[in-house]
C-alpha cells in the first residue's frame, strides 16, 4: 500500500474515533448474559429481554464489555 494512502486511512480512522460522543444514551438489558447495547429504546434486539432495560452512557456500556447491536449497524 502506498504511504500516502496509509496516512489518509490513519487520519480517517482517528477523525471518526474523535467524532464519537461517549455521552450518548444507550439501552441495555439488565440480564447477566446481555452482551449488546442498543441505540433505540424499542430496538428489535431488545425484544427478547425478559429483565429490566436500563439507560446508560455509551462509555459505561463499552466499559462493561457491551458491543453495538447487530440490528443497528
Order of alpha helices (4+ residues) and beta strands (2+ residues): alpha-beta-beta-beta-alpha-beta
